[in-house]
Amino acid sequence: MAAFFFCLLLLFFFLVLRCIYSFLWIPYRIQLHFLRQDVRGPPRSLLAGNAADVRRLYAAAQAAPLPTFHHDVSGRVSPHYTKWSAQFGRTFLFWFGTRPRLAVGEPELGRAVLTDPTGAFEKLGFNPSARLLFGEGLPGLKGRKWAHHRRVLTPAFNLERLKCWVPAIATTTSNMLDKWEMQNQDRFEFEIDIHKEFHTFTAEVISRVAFGSSYEEGKRIFQLQQELMLLVSLALRSVYIPGFRFLPTHKNRRRWRLNKEIENSLQKLIEINGIKCETSMNLLGLMISANKNDREEKMGTQEIVAECKAFYLAGKDTTANLLTWAILLLALHEDWQKKAREEVVCVCGHHRHPNAEDLGNLKIVSMVIKETLRLYPPAVALMRQTTRNVKLGELDLPVDTDVYIPLVAIHREVEVWGSDANEFNPLRFADAKRRHLGAFLPFGIGPTTCIGQNLALLEAKVALAIILQHFEFAVSPSYVHAPMLLMTLQPQYGAQVLMRRI
């Protein structure tokens, strides 16, 4: 019995020493390491670090909309970076649990992290709750498995191949406008929530060009993913406690049920469309072809399901939000709306759908899209982690340091973009040579650049051109400007716009 109690006592002391080492000594040593380099930050709590502060700042920021429609939205969508960078400078240290996070607001340093060829910086592993949302798809993979999936999927997003889908995207856009016309036959001017409309539109496009399906077939999947995204977004702002995801809490049970239903629905969708897609060069066809014909590039059924899950979510949300912000900006800045419309009419006329050859001539539309991505990027920040001790600029970073790159702040860097950095001015993209490569990162940069960016840009350009041909639009008096971060940057209360037939 005495030996048993002695063992318990030893175990207790071991656990106490382990906690002191993990929660006190290591953070103190890392904090001291950065203090010696004059990098400071907010005080941390023992267990949560600054996670509770981040949640509190987000809750306060989203409690009330912005008083006017302006584009200085950093304090609302990245409130912790805005607050702490004002106190400690563009580079500062904060904590997520016991993990140090170095915020890097200088464009040159952000670019160095994202384009590093040595492997010193890698993508941050997903919180297990986020893995439910993206599965083992490309956004959550790294290393050799990421490289394998990237090789298989890249041909589906080749620009020349994507141009073949321009007619399908144009037809889907036209069908959306026809629906608006039918629902408002007796009105010259009518209000719609374009955010809701564009999510349906992009879901239809993704279903057709990626899976040979239709929105109706995938509708339930999109609805389930939207609900799961809300639960995951909450989990990502909390410190992950190992093992907690296995406890049958109300939110965990809800996540499990949603995830299971999504995967079962995708499995059925793949089985239904697999045969007709097998000879196609769309995303599903390429994965099925690799699975059957190339032993080295083989992807298992679960891997295909995971990639479909990731692309259904990312492909729909990114483009829908881009189109939403672009229409809102053009609705607010009617001079640019007029310029863009005149260009579209000059290139395509009043009624002809733009074809692949026309898209390169829509210079103003391209500038508008880029300026939209600068002010309202899909993601407000990118994260990387160090795989070893590494030098970044003049700073020495220890292994296992998370690096937080605040895109929403870098995109508004006055030294790069000028004193009007918070204003909508597409002319800043008129000369591509003037653009700072490290200061415009809506889809990332370097080897992990978003694989779907070509599709998103092409889809947005086609849809905007056709809408400009048929409608003038203005911001509705009912619109409330409240950008918020929910995995991607989107309007909290929808995007109400007044549409007028031309």
C-alpha positions in Angstrom: 0.0 0.0 0.0 2.8 2.4 0.9 4.5 1.7 -2.5 1.2 2.5 -4.2 0.8 5.8 -2.5 4.5 6.6 -3.2 3.8 6.0 -6.9 0.8 8.2 -6.8 2.8 10.9 -5.1 5.5 10.6 -7.8 2.9 10.8 -10.5 1.4 13.9 -8.9 4.8 15.6 -8.7 5.5 14.7 -12.3 2.2 16.2 -13.4 2.8 19.4 -11.4 6.3 19.7 -12.8 5.0 19.0 -16.3 2.3 21.8 -15.9 4.9 24.2 -14.6 7.2 23.4 -17.5 4.4 23.7 -20.2 2.4 26.6 -18.8 5.0 28.7 -17.1 8.6 27.9 -18.1 8.3 27.5 -21.9 6.0 30.6 -22.4 8.3 32.6 -20.1 11.4 31.5 -22.0 9.7 32.3 -25.4 8.4 35.6 -24.1 11.9 36.6 -22.9 13.4 35.5 -26.2 11.1 38.0 -28.1 11.5 40.7 -25.4 15.2 40.7 -26.1 14.4 41.5 -29.7 12.0 44.3 -28.6 8.9 42.3 -29.6 6.1 42.8 -27.0 2.4 42.0 -26.7 -0.6 41.8 -24.5 -0.3 39.9 -21.1 -1.4 36.2 -21.4 -3.5 34.1 -19.0 -2.0 30.9 -17.7 -4.1 28.4 -19.7 -5.9 30.2 -22.5 -3.2 32.7 -23.5 -5.1 35.5 -25.2 -7.9 33.4 -26.7 -10.5 34.8 -24.4 -9.4 38.3 -25.3 -9.7 37.6 -29.0 -13.3 36.2 -28.5 -14.3 39.2 -26.4 -12.9 41.6 -29.0 -14.7 39.9 -31.8 -18.0 39.9 -29.9 -17.7 43.6 -29.1 -16.8 44.4 -32.7 -19.8 42.5 -34.1 -22.3 43.9 -31.5 -23.0 47.0 -33.6 -22.7 47.8 -37.3 -20.5 50.5 -38.7 -22.3 53.9 -38.6 -21.6 54.6 -42.3 -20.6 52.6 -45.4 -16.9 53.1 -45.4 -14.0 50.6 -46.0 -11.9 51.0 -42.9 -13.2 47.7 -41.6 -10.0 46.3 -39.9 -11.3 47.0 -36.4 -14.4 45.0 -37.1 -13.0 41.9 -38.9 -9.6 41.7 -37.2 -10.2 43.6 -33.9 -7.3 42.0 -31.9 -4.7 42.9 -34.5 -6.1 46.4 -34.8 -6.0 46.9 -31.1 -2.7 45.3 -30.3 -0.8 46.7 -33.3 -1.8 50.2 -32.2 -0.3 49.4 -28.8 2.8 47.3 -29.7 3.5 48.0 -33.3 2.9 46.0 -36.5 4.9 43.0 -35.2 3.9 41.7 -31.7 3.5 38.5 -29.8 0.2 37.1 -28.5 -0.8 33.6 -27.4 -3.3 30.9 -28.3 -3.2 28.7 -25.2 0.5 27.9 -24.7 1.4 28.5 -28.4 3.1 31.7 -29.3 1.7 33.7 -32.2 3.8 36.3 -33.8 1.7 38.9 -35.7 3.7 40.1 -38.8 2.2 43.2 -40.4 5.1 44.2 -42.6 4.4 43.2 -46.3 8.0 42.2 -46.9 8.0 39.8 -43.9 4.6 38.3 -44.8 5.8 37.6 -48.3 9.0 36.1 -47.0 7.0 33.6 -44.9 4.6 32.6 -47.7 7.3 32.2 -50.4 9.9 30.6 -48.3 11.4 27.7 -50.3 13.2 25.9 -47.5 10.3 24.4 -45.6 10.9 26.5 -42.5 7.3 27.7 -42.6 4.4 25.3 -43.1 0.7 25.5 -43.0 -0.8 25.5 -39.6 -2.6 22.2 -38.8 -6.3 22.4 -38.5 -8.0 22.3 -35.1 -9.9 18.9 -35.1 -13.2 20.8 -35.2 -12.2 22.6 -38.4 -11.1 19.2 -39.9 -14.8 18.2 -39.8 -15.5 21.1 -42.2 -12.7 20.6 -44.6 -12.0 16.9 -44.0 -8.7 15.6 -45.4 -9.0 18.0 -48.3 -6.3 20.2 -49.8 -6.8 23.2 -47.4 -5.9 21.0 -44.4 -3.1 18.9 -45.9 0.6 19.5 -45.9 3.8 17.7 -46.8 3.8 14.9 -49.3 0.1 14.2 -49.0 -0.7 17.8 -49.9 1.8 17.7 -52.9 0.1 14.5 -54.1 -3.5 16.0 -54.0 -2.3 19.2 -55.5 -0.8 17.3 -58.5 -4.0 15.5 -59.1 -6.3 18.5 -58.8 -4.2 21.2 -60.5 -5.2 20.2 -64.1 -8.8 20.9 -63.3 -8.0 24.5 -62.6 -5.8 25.2 -65.7 -6.9 28.5 -67.1 -7.3 27.2 -70.6 -9.5 24.4 -69.4 -11.6 26.7 -67.2 -12.3 28.9 -70.3 -14.4 26.0 -71.6 -16.8 26.6 -68.7 -17.4 30.2 -69.6 -20.7 29.4 -71.5 -22.0 27.3 -68.5 -21.2 30.2 -66.1 -22.8 32.7 -68.4 -25.9 30.5 -68.8 -26.2 30.1 -65.0 -25.8 33.9 -64.6 -28.5 34.5 -67.2 -30.8 32.0 -65.4 -30.3 33.9 -62.1 -31.3 37.3 -63.8 -34.3 35.6 -65.4 -35.4 34.5 -62.0 -35.1 38.1 -60.7 -37.1 39.4 -63.6 -39.9 36.7 -63.1 -40.1 37.5 -59.4 -40.4 41.3 -60.0 -42.3 41.5 -63.3 -44.4 44.5 -62.4 -41.6 46.6 -60.9 -39.1 48.8 -62.6 -37.0 48.9 -59.4 -36.8 46.1 -56.8 -34.7 45.1 -53.8 -32.8 41.8 -53.5 -30.3 40.4 -51.1 -27.5 39.8 -53.5 -25.5 37.9 -50.8 -28.1 35.2 -50.7 -28.6 35.2 -54.4 -24.9 34.8 -55.1 -24.5 31.9 -52.8 -27.2 30.0 -54.7 -25.5 31.1 -58.0 -22.0 29.9 -57.0 -23.4 26.7 -55.6 -24.9 26.0 -59.0 -21.7 26.8 -60.9 -19.6 24.7 -58.5 -22.0 21.8 -58.8 -21.9 21.9 -62.6 -18.3 22.6 -63.5 -16.7 20.5 -60.7 -19.1 17.6 -60.4 -21.4 17.5 -63.4 -24.3 17.9 -61.0 -26.9 20.6 -60.3 -27.6 22.9 -57.3 -30.7 20.9 -56.5 -28.7 17.7 -56.2 -26.2 19.4 -53.9 -28.6 21.8 -52.1 -28.8 19.8 -48.9 -25.0 19.5 -48.7 -24.6 23.3 -48.9 -27.2 23.8 -46.2 -25.5 21.3 -43.9 -22.1 22.9 -44.5 -23.4 26.4 -43.7 -24.7 25.1 -40.4 -21.5 23.2 -39.6 -19.4 26.3 -40.5 -21.2 28.3 -37.8 -20.3 25.7 -35.2 -16.7 25.4 -36.4 -16.2 29.1 -36.4 -17.0 29.2 -32.7 -14.7 26.4 -32.0 -11.8 28.0 -33.8 -11.8 31.0 -31.4 -11.4 28.7 -28.4 -8.3 26.9 -27.2 -8.5 23.3 -28.2 -8.5 20.9 -25.2 -7.1 17.5 -26.3 -9.8 14.8 -26.1 -12.7 17.4 -25.6 -14.0 16.7 -29.2 -14.8 13.1 -28.1 -17.1 14.2 -25.3 -20.8 14.0 -26.2 -21.6 17.6 -25.6 -24.6 19.2 -27.4 -22.3 21.0 -29.9 -20.1 18.0 -30.5 -23.1 15.8 -31.2 -24.4 18.4 -33.6 -21.1 18.5 -35.4 -20.8 14.8 -35.6 -24.4 14.5 -37.1 -23.8 17.2 -39.6 -20.5 15.8 -40.7 -21.9 12.3 -41.1 -24.8 13.5 -43.2 -22.6 15.7 -45.4 -20.2 12.7 -46.1 -23.1 10.3 -46.8 -24.7 12.9 -49.2 -21.4 13.4 -51.0 -20.9 9.7 -51.3 -24.2 9.3 -53.0 -23.6 12.3 -55.2 -20.3 10.8 -56.3 -21.9 7.5 -57.1 -24.7 9.1 -59.1 -22.3 11.4 -61.1 -19.2 9.3 -61.1 -19.9 7.3 -64.3 -20.8 10.3 -66.5 -17.9 12.4 -65.0 -15.3 9.7 -65.5 -14.5 10.8 -69.1 -14.9 14.5 -68.2 -12.0 16.8 -67.3 -13.9 18.4 -64.4 -12.7 18.0 -60.8 -14.6 14.8 -60.0 -13.7 13.3 -63.3 -10.0 13.9 -62.8 -10.1 12.4 -59.3 -12.0 9.3 -60.5 -9.6 8.9 -63.4 -6.5 9.1 -61.2 -8.1 6.6 -58.9 -8.6 4.1 -61.7 -5.7 4.7 -64.1 -2.7 5.9 -62.3 -1.3 3.9 -59.4 1.1 6.6 -58.3 -1.6 9.3 -58.3 -4.4 7.1 -56.9 -6.9 8.8 -54.6 -9.0 6.6 -52.3 -12.8 7.1 -52.1 -12.5 8.8 -48.8 -9.9 11.2 -50.2 -12.3 12.1 -53.1 -15.1 12.7 -50.6 -12.8 14.9 -48.5 -11.8 17.0 -51.6 -15.4 17.3 -52.7 -16.3 18.5 -49.2 -13.5 21.1 -49.1 -14.2 22.4 -52.6 -18.0 22.6 -52.2 -17.4 24.9 -49.2 -14.4 27.0 -50.4 -15.5 27.2 -54.0 -19.0 28.5 -53.1 -18.1 30.9 -50.3 -15.1 32.6 -51.8 -16.8 33.6 -55.1 -20.2 34.4 -53.6 -18.6 36.8 -51.2 -16.3 38.4 -53.8 -19.4 39.1 -56.0 -21.3 40.4 -53.1 -18.7 43.0 -52.1 -18.0 43.9 -55.8 -21.7 44.7 -56.4 -22.0 46.6 -53.1 -18.9 48.7 -54.0 -20.1 49.5 -57.5 -23.6 50.3 -56.1 -21.9 52.8 -53.7 -19.5 54.2 -56.3 -21.8 54.8 -59.3 -19.0 56.5 -61.3 -17.1 53.2 -61.4 -20.3 51.3 -62.1 -20.8 53.5 -65.2 -17.2 53.0 -66.4 -17.4 49.3 -66.0 -20.8 49.1 -67.8 -19.5 51.2 -70.7 -16.6 48.8 -71.1 -18.7 45.7 -71.1 -21.1 47.2 -73.6 -18.1 48.2 -75.8 -16.7 44.7 -75.7 -19.8 42.6 -75.7 -22.7 44.8 -76.7 -25.9 45.0 -74.6 -27.0 41.4 -75.0 -24.2 39.0 -76.1 -22.7 37.0 -73.3 -19.0 37.5 -72.8 -16.9 34.6 -74.2 -13.4 33.5 -73.1 -11.7 35.9 -75.6 -13.7 38.9 -74.3 -12.5 38.5 -70.7 -9.0 39.7 -71.4 -10.5 43.0 -72.8 -12.5 43.7 -69.6 -9.7 45.7 -68.0 -11.9 47.9 -65.8 -13.9 45.0 -64.6 -10.6 43.3 -63.7 -9.5 46.3 -61.8 -12.7 46.5 -59.9 -12.4 42.8 -58.9 -8.9 43.3 -57.7 -9.7 46.4 -55.7 -12.7 44.5 -54.2 -10.3 41.7 -53.1 -7.9 44.3 -51.6 -10.6 45.9 -49.4 -12.6 42.8 -48.7 -10.4 39.7 -49.1 -12.0 36.2 -48.6 -9.7 35.6 -45.6 -8.6 38.4 -43.3 -5.4 36.6 -42.2 -3.1 33.7 -43.2 -1.3 31.4 -40.7 2.0 29.5 -40.9 4.1 27.8 -38.3 7.9 27.4 -38.0 9.3 23.9 -38.4 12.6 24.9 -36.9 14.5 27.9 -35.5 14.6 30.4 -38.3 15.4 34.0 -39.1 12.7 36.3 -40.4 14.1 39.7 -41.4 16.0 40.8 -38.3 14.0 38.4 -36.0 14.9 35.0 -34.7 11.9 32.8 -34.5 12.0 29.6 -32.4 10.5 26.3 -33.6 6.7 25.9 -33.3 6.0 29.6 -33.4 2.7 30.4 -35.2 3.0 33.3 -37.6 -0.1 35.5 -38.1 -0.2 37.5 -41.4 -3.0 40.1 -41.2 -4.1 40.5 -44.9 -6.8 43.0 -44.0 -4.1 45.3 -42.5 -1.4 44.7 -45.2 -4.0 45.4 -47.9 -4.4 48.8 -46.3 -0.7 49.6 -45.7 -0.4 53.4 -46.4 3.3 53.1 -47.2 2.4 50.8 -50.1 -1.0 51.9 -51.2 -0.9 55.6 -50.4 -2.9 57.9 -48.2 -6.2 56.7 -49.8 -5.6 53.1 -48.8 -9.0 52.9 -47.2 -10.7 54.2 -50.3 -12.2 52.4 -53.3 -9.9 53.2 -56.2 -9.5 50.6 -58.9 -7.0 52.8 -60.7 -4.3 51.6 -58.3 -4.4 48.3 -60.4 -4.2 50.0 -63.8 -0.4 49.4 -63.9 0.4 45.9 -62.7 4.1 46.8 -62.3 3.3 49.2 -59.5 1.7 46.5 -57.4 3.7 45.3 -54.4 3.8 41.5 -54.6 3.9 41.2 -50.8 1.1 43.6 -50.2 -1.7 42.0 -52.3 -2.4 38.5 -51.1 -6.2 37.7 -51.4 -5.4 34.1 -52.5 -2.0 33.8 -50.8 1.2 33.7 -52.7 3.9 31.1 -53.4 3.4 27.3 -53.6 0.3 27.2 -51.5 -1.6 29.8 -53.5 -5.3 29.0 -53.5 -5.8 26.4 -56.3 -9.2 27.7 -57.2 -8.3 31.4 -57.7 -8.5 31.2 -61.5 -12.0 29.8 -61.3 -13.1 32.4 -58.8 -11.8 35.3 -60.9 -13.2 34.0 -64.1 -16.6 33.3 -62.5 -16.7 36.7 -61.0 -15.8 38.5 -64.2 -18.4 36.7 -66.3 -21.2 37.3 -63.7 -20.4 40.9 -63.2 -20.3 41.6 -66.9 -23.7 40.1 -67.6 -25.3 41.9 -64.5 -23.8 45.2 -65.7 -25.4 44.6 -69.2 -28.9 44.3 -67.7 -29.1 46.3 -64.5 -28.1 49.5 -62.8 -28.0 49.2 -59.0 -27.7 51.3 -55.9 -27.3 50.5 -52.2 -30.7 50.0 -50.6 -31.6 52.2 -47.6 -32.2 48.9 -45.7 -28.5 47.8 -46.1 -26.5 47.8 -42.9 -22.7 47.8 -43.3 -21.4 45.2 -41.0 -18.6 43.0 -42.5 -17.9 40.0 -40.3 -15.5 37.1 -40.3 -17.2 33.7 -40.5 -14.5 31.6 -41.9 -14.6 34.1 -44.8 -15.4 37.8 -44.9 -19.1 38.4 -45.4 -21.9 40.9 -44.6 -23.4 40.1 -41.2 -27.0 41.2 -42.1 -27.0 40.4 -45.8 -26.5 42.8 -48.8 -29.6 44.6 -49.9 -29.3 46.3 -53.3 -31.9 48.2 -55.4 -31.8 46.8 -59.0 -33.1 48.9 -61.9 -33.7 47.4 -65.3 -31.8 49.0 -68.2 
